[in-house]
């Protein structure tokens, strides 16, 4: 079973299990809703922890000691950050130029 499927299954199971127990034990709709949400969140956190530990043990050697793969990913992210910085600089320059032009047009219209 894929990790995402396991997490989704656990969330749905927690929801319905919490709903069934809340309906059996409680009479107030607010309490039923509250305990259903609490059990769903609980099952989600337990499943997320289990999947993260499983993945950490399975891919321990790959993720911890893969220096070349890590360097490639870091270079990719560095390149992406450079692209974003250039885009932001261009946008700031455009905004600066448009404000200048707008002020210039307003001053000409006032005359």
Helices and strands as residue ranges (DSSP letters): H 3-25, H 29-58, H 60-64, H 67-110
